[in-house]
Every structure is written in structure tokens, then in C-alpha cells.
Amino acid sequence: MDIKLIEKFIELAKNSGVSELEYESKKTGDKISVSFPYAGSSLAQQMPMLANNGPVVTGKVENVENKLPAHSGLKEITSPFVGTFYKSPSPDAEPYVSVGKRISDGQVLCIIEAMKIMNEIESDISGEVVEVCVENETYVEFGQVLFRVKP
């Protein structure tokens, strides 16, 4: 991985105020994660020396197939960014998907609101929804699993 790319990744994590950020390239399988110990917690305020240690970057870049030992054969659909998860287009509307429903490539699965913009999240696979991993109107992190799908 390019060191400049890693530096930009760390800067993005710092500026967004998240405590942890992960990225995995679908093309190469390279994976990088950054975490800031105690970010945003009262412990960080009580112990500024710990909070100011800077980011912890995992130095190992690994090729990750799909590490789902408990969910063998399932594909995970993850959040492409940080925001608020909505399962339907409006509070009184039916959810886009539910457990047991068949989905197809390109189908809208949910909405993630980020910076007052409603972003429709589309499926990149076809299959059956086995698990919806997030509650409606909850905050999601980058890379957090939203759905598990049986292809």
C-alpha cells in the first residue's frame, strides 16, 4: 500500500471524529484499520495523555477472503460510510428489505443519512437476506455490517 494513501486515510479518520475506521479494497483484498484509543469517551477527558497518543494503525496488510466462521457461506453488505441507517424511505413506509426476502444486484437496501444527505445503498449481489444487523434510525460506522445475504 502507498504510504501517502495511508496518511490520507489516517487524516480522514482524525477529521471525521470516529474512534475506529476500516477499509478493505474489493479489488486487491488489502485491508487497513485505524483506531484512536478512548476517542470521544469520558476516560479520554480524564486521561489526556492516553487520548493524545495518536492513532494505532495495524501494520499488517492481509488478503481477507470473507472471515465469517459463524456465518459460513454468507456475504456481508457493509456501510460505505458513517451515518444514520434507515430501513425504509419514510417512517410509515415498508422496509426496503427484510429477513427472507430475495434481493438482486443494484436493488436499494436502505438509506444512510450522512451530512444531511440521504444516500440509497444498493446491493452488489443477489441472494436471500438472512440477517438485518442494524436497528432502524441507528448510527452506523464505516465498514459496519448492515446485512448478511445467502447468495
Order of alpha helices (4+ residues) and beta strands (2+ residues): alpha-beta-beta-alpha-alpha-beta-beta-beta-beta-beta-beta-beta-beta-beta
